Amino acid sequence: MTNNHDFIANFAAKILIMKISIIGSGAMGSGIAQVLAQSGHEVLLTDTRQEALDKAKSGLQSTMTKLVEKAKLTQEIADAILQRISFDTQVSAMSGSALIIEAIVENIEIKKKVFAEVEEVVDANCILASNTSSLSITSIASACKRPERVLGIHFFNPAPLMPLVEIIPALQTSKEITDQVYGWVKSWGKVPVICKDTPGFIVNRVARPFYGEAIRIYEEGFADFSTIDQSMRDLGFKMGPFELMDMIGNDVNFAVTESVFAAFFYDQRFKPSLTQKKLNEAGWLGRKTGRGYYSYADQATIPPPQDNASLKQRIGMRILVMLINEAYDTFYLRIASAEDIDLAMTKGVNYPKGLIAWGKELGLKSCVDLLDELYHEYGEDRYRCSPLLRNLTR
């Protein structure tokens, strides 16, 4: 499958420049517009609010200025990129687009309404894509008269810097459309991975234990936030779970967790945390509000981690093995290939190693033994071992 996609990608790189429209001019929409304009495409950035478009235009101009100042671009190239981006509040302006990418609020009914409206103004060959991070592409496609041309194209924030793009065919999506988009994404200089339309796709599914198990360890009183964070940095992660949640925004992280939990029919492996719920209720959303798991007020300092190497090792291994288990289960359920799962976690969330490969390096039996130990201790389904992981040790 990968070789076939690579062939199509090489062909797609030769495709003539096309018009691409982005729906939603927030951080993601603007970032995607920048990526596509830098790739030479004519980009239309749309929003229902003119003030939002004005803000996006100003932000893109500022970004280009900074790139020129850092000698990443010449002034001539920066000007050309900006000239390729136009702005409009009218759906009708999307006429003539080869591709539409929706990047609006994570609300399934609003997305379905928008897709139905857009389908009325674009031609029959236009591909419709959603940048949703966890909602059902199949459900979104059902709102369209031609659902076979609908799929997910999930960029990661910030889109100009993060290399990964998840491509998610809906149940109705034609293989030809999936292959075509795979080629386009690769021609934009991104790393595409293909995954089945299931809750959280690859990254937001596999990464749940990074947050959930860390919070669980805190709730049990084993360690404080800074010690747990340091435990993961010791394993090579650039950020620990609590500092990362504070950076992402606890409202955003909690919403994804709730969405995945509900979509998986309340599977206990994806159960949200009361600790995070309370932080949201308090308005402690992280850096953007000045307080989350840590305080970001002036003069505030992060408490030092405990000086206990064995404790940190135990914490790190517990979270890591939960991540490895989820990665193997994702492969077991044919959500994505092993190669794409490892690519997704290294290129999408900067994990130091792919989890499939990391499990083999640690020894799959040691992973199974720790999972069984946790399951025996707690008796909770969240610690059940993936059948694939167990079978590979027999």
C-alpha positions in Angstrom: 0.0 0.0 0.0 2.8 2.5 0.9 4.6 1.9 -2.4 1.4 2.6 -4.4 0.8 5.8 -2.4 4.4 6.9 -3.0 3.9 6.4 -6.7 0.8 8.5 -6.7 2.5 11.1 -4.5 5.3 11.5 -7.1 2.7 11.9 -9.8 0.7 14.4 -7.7 3.8 16.6 -7.3 3.6 17.4 -11.0 -0.1 18.4 -10.9 -0.8 22.0 -11.9 -1.4 24.6 -9.3 -5.0 24.5 -8.1 -7.5 26.7 -6.1 -8.0 25.5 -2.6 -10.5 27.0 -0.2 -10.3 27.0 3.6 -13.4 27.4 5.7 -12.5 29.0 9.1 -9.8 31.6 9.5 -8.7 30.8 13.1 -5.2 29.5 14.0 -5.6 26.2 12.1 -7.3 27.7 9.1 -4.7 30.4 8.7 -1.9 28.0 9.2 -3.2 25.6 6.6 -3.6 28.6 4.2 0.0 29.4 4.7 1.1 25.8 4.0 -0.8 25.7 0.8 0.2 29.2 -0.4 3.8 28.3 0.2 3.3 25.2 -2.0 2.2 27.5 -4.8 -1.6 27.1 -4.7 -4.2 29.8 -5.0 -5.8 29.9 -1.6 -9.2 31.4 -0.5 -9.6 31.8 3.2 -13.2 32.2 4.2 -15.1 33.0 7.4 -18.5 34.3 8.3 -17.0 37.2 10.2 -15.1 39.9 8.4 -13.2 40.8 11.6 -11.9 37.3 11.8 -10.6 37.5 8.3 -9.0 40.9 9.0 -7.3 39.3 12.0 -6.1 36.3 10.0 -4.7 38.6 7.2 -2.8 40.6 9.8 -1.5 37.5 11.4 -0.3 36.1 8.1 1.4 39.3 7.2 3.2 39.3 10.6 4.3 35.7 10.1 5.8 36.5 6.7 7.6 39.6 8.1 9.1 37.4 10.8 10.2 34.7 8.3 11.9 37.4 6.2 13.6 38.9 9.3 14.9 35.4 10.2 16.2 35.0 6.6 13.8 32.0 6.1 12.2 33.7 3.1 13.1 36.5 0.8 10.8 39.6 0.7 9.9 38.7 -2.8 8.8 35.2 -1.9 6.9 36.3 1.1 5.0 38.9 -0.9 4.2 36.2 -3.5 2.9 33.9 -0.8 0.6 36.6 0.6 -0.6 37.5 -2.9 -1.8 33.9 -3.4 -4.1 34.2 -0.4 -7.5 35.9 -0.8 -10.2 36.5 1.8 -14.0 36.3 1.5 -17.1 35.9 3.7 -19.3 34.4 1.0 -19.7 30.7 0.4 -20.2 31.4 -3.3 -16.5 32.6 -3.6 -15.4 28.9 -3.2 -16.7 28.1 -6.7 -13.9 26.7 -8.9 -12.0 25.1 -6.0 -10.4 21.7 -6.5 -10.3 21.1 -2.7 -12.2 22.5 0.3 -10.7 22.1 3.8 -13.1 22.9 6.7 -11.4 24.1 9.9 -14.2 25.4 12.1 -15.6 24.6 15.6 -15.7 20.9 16.6 -19.4 20.5 16.4 -20.7 17.7 14.2 -24.1 19.3 13.3 -22.5 22.6 12.3 -19.9 20.8 10.2 -22.6 18.8 8.4 -24.6 22.0 7.7 -21.6 23.7 6.3 -20.7 20.8 4.0 -24.2 20.6 2.7 -24.1 24.3 1.9 -20.7 24.2 0.2 -21.7 21.2 -2.0 -24.2 23.5 -3.6 -21.6 26.0 -5.0 -18.7 23.7 -6.0 -18.4 21.5 -9.0 -18.8 17.7 -9.1 -15.0 17.1 -9.0 -14.2 19.2 -5.9 -13.0 17.2 -2.9 -14.4 18.1 0.5 -12.3 17.6 3.6 -12.6 18.2 7.3 -9.7 19.1 9.6 -11.6 17.7 12.6 -9.3 16.1 15.2 -11.8 13.4 16.4 -15.3 13.7 14.9 -16.8 11.1 12.6 -15.9 11.7 8.9 -18.5 9.2 7.9 -21.2 11.2 9.7 -20.0 14.5 8.1 -20.0 12.8 4.6 -23.6 11.6 5.2 -24.8 15.2 4.9 -23.5 15.4 1.3 -25.1 14.3 -2.0 -21.8 12.9 -3.1 -20.3 11.4 0.1 -17.6 9.5 -1.8 -15.6 12.7 -2.3 -15.5 13.5 1.5 -12.7 12.7 3.8 -10.6 14.0 6.7 -7.4 15.9 6.3 -6.2 16.5 9.8 -3.3 18.9 10.2 -1.5 19.4 13.5 -1.0 22.8 15.2 0.9 24.8 14.2 0.2 23.6 10.6 3.3 25.3 9.0 5.7 23.6 11.4 4.2 20.2 12.2 4.9 17.7 9.5 2.1 15.1 10.1 -1.2 15.1 8.3 -3.7 12.3 9.1 -5.8 11.3 6.1 -9.1 9.7 7.1 -11.4 8.2 4.5 -15.0 8.0 5.5 -16.9 4.7 5.0 -18.2 6.2 1.8 -14.9 7.7 0.5 -13.7 6.3 -2.9 -10.2 4.9 -2.9 -9.3 7.1 -5.8 -10.0 10.2 -3.8 -8.0 8.9 -0.9 -5.0 8.2 -3.1 -5.3 11.6 -4.8 -5.3 13.4 -1.5 -2.4 11.4 -0.2 -0.4 12.5 -3.2 -1.4 16.2 -2.7 -0.4 16.1 1.0 3.0 14.7 0.2 3.6 17.3 -2.5 3.0 20.0 0.2 6.1 18.7 2.0 4.0 17.0 4.7 4.1 13.4 6.1 0.7 11.8 5.4 -0.6 8.7 7.2 -3.8 6.9 6.5 -6.2 5.7 9.2 -9.6 4.3 9.6 -12.4 6.6 10.6 -12.5 5.8 14.3 -12.6 8.1 17.3 -9.4 10.1 17.8 -8.0 8.7 14.6 -4.3 7.7 15.4 -2.7 10.4 17.5 -5.7 11.5 19.6 -6.5 7.9 20.3 -3.0 6.5 21.0 -2.0 9.6 23.1 -4.9 9.4 25.6 -2.9 7.4 28.3 -0.1 10.1 28.2 -2.6 12.4 29.9 -5.1 10.0 31.5 -2.6 7.7 33.2 -0.5 10.7 34.4 -3.5 12.2 36.0 -4.5 8.9 37.6 -1.0 8.6 39.1 -1.3 12.1 40.6 -4.8 11.3 41.9 -3.5 8.2 43.7 -0.9 10.4 45.5 2.2 8.7 44.0 3.7 12.0 42.9 3.1 15.6 42.1 2.8 17.2 38.7 6.4 18.2 38.3 7.7 14.8 39.3 5.4 13.0 36.8 6.5 15.5 34.1 10.1 14.9 34.8 9.6 11.2 34.7 8.5 11.5 31.0 11.2 14.0 30.1 13.7 11.4 31.5 12.4 9.0 28.8 13.0 11.5 26.1 9.7 13.3 25.8 10.1 17.0 25.1 7.4 17.9 27.6 5.6 16.1 30.4 1.8 15.6 30.3 0.9 18.4 32.7 3.0 21.1 31.1 1.7 19.9 27.7 -1.9 20.0 28.8 -1.4 23.5 30.1 0.1 24.5 26.8 -2.7 22.9 24.7 -5.4 24.2 27.0 -7.2 22.0 29.5 -10.5 22.9 27.9 -9.3 21.6 24.5 -7.7 18.4 26.0 -10.7 17.6 28.1 -13.1 18.1 25.2 -11.2 15.7 23.1 -11.0 13.2 25.9 -14.8 13.4 26.5 -15.4 13.1 22.7 -13.3 10.0 22.4 -14.8 8.4 25.5 -18.3 8.9 24.3 -17.5 7.8 20.8 -16.0 4.5 22.1 -19.3 3.7 23.9 -17.7 4.7 27.2 -14.8 2.2 27.1 -13.0 2.6 30.5 -9.6 3.0 28.8 -10.6 6.4 27.6 -12.4 7.6 30.8 -12.0 11.3 31.5 -10.6 12.6 34.8 -12.5 14.4 37.5 -9.3 16.4 38.2 -9.2 17.8 34.7 -13.0 18.4 34.9 -12.6 20.5 38.1 -9.8 22.5 36.5 -12.1 23.4 33.6 -14.9 24.3 36.0 -12.5 26.6 37.8 -11.4 28.2 34.5 -7.8 27.0 35.1 -7.2 26.2 31.5 -3.4 26.5 31.4 -1.0 29.1 30.0 -3.8 31.1 28.3 -5.6 31.8 31.6 -2.4 32.1 33.7 -3.2 29.0 35.7 -3.7 25.3 35.1 -1.8 22.4 36.7 0.9 25.1 37.2 0.7 28.8 38.0 2.0 31.1 35.3 1.6 34.3 37.3 4.5 36.7 37.6 7.2 35.4 39.8 5.6 31.9 40.0 7.9 29.0 39.8 7.3 25.3 39.1 8.1 23.1 42.1 11.2 20.9 41.6 10.5 17.2 41.0 11.2 14.7 43.8 14.7 13.3 43.9 13.7 9.7 43.7 15.1 7.9 40.6 13.2 4.6 41.2 9.9 6.4 41.6 10.4 8.4 38.4 11.3 5.2 36.5 8.2 3.4 37.8 6.0 6.3 36.8 7.6 6.6 33.4 7.3 2.9 32.6 3.7 2.8 33.7 2.7 5.6 31.3 4.9 4.3 28.5 3.5 0.8 28.7 0.0 2.1 28.5 0.9 4.1 25.4 2.6 1.1 23.8 -0.5 -1.1 24.6 -2.8 1.5 22.9 -0.5 1.6 19.8 -0.5 -2.2 19.5 -4.3 -2.3 19.9 -4.7 0.4 17.2 -2.6 -1.9 14.9 -4.5 -5.0 16.0 -7.8 -3.4 15.1 -6.4 -2.3 11.7 -6.9 1.4 12.4 -3.6 2.0 10.6 -0.4 0.3 9.6 2.4 -0.2 12.2 4.5 2.1 10.1 1.9 4.9 10.0 1.2 4.5 13.8 4.9 5.1 14.6 5.1 7.9 12.0 2.0 9.6 13.5 3.4 9.6 17.1 6.9 10.8 16.2 5.8 13.4 13.5 2.5 14.5 15.0 3.3 14.8 18.7 7.1 14.6 18.7 7.4 11.3 20.7 11.1 10.3 21.0 10.4 6.9 19.4 7.6 5.1 17.6 5.6 3.1 20.1 5.5 -0.1 18.1 9.3 0.0 17.8 9.7 1.1 21.4 7.7 -1.9 22.6 10.0 -4.3 20.8 13.0 -2.5 22.2 11.7 -2.8 25.8 10.7 -6.4 25.3 7.0 -7.1 24.6 6.9 -9.6 27.5 7.9 -7.0 30.0 5.2 -4.7 28.7 2.6 -7.5 29.1 3.8 -8.3 32.6 3.5 -4.7 33.8 0.0 -4.4 32.2 -1.1 -7.7 33.9 0.3 -6.4 37.2 -1.7 -3.2 36.9 -4.8 -5.1 35.9 -4.4 -7.5 38.9 -3.9 -4.6 41.3 -6.8 -2.4 40.1 -9.2 -4.9 38.4 -10.1 -2.2 35.9 -10.6 -2.6 32.2 -8.4 0.4 31.4 -5.4 -2.0 32.0 -6.5 -4.8 29.8 -3.7 -6.0 27.5 -4.1 -5.8 23.8 -4.6 -9.4 22.3 -2.0 -8.6 19.7 0.6 -7.6 22.4 -0.1 -10.8 24.3 -0.1 -13.1 21.3 3.3 -11.7 20.2 4.8 -12.9 23.4 3.6 -16.5 23.1 
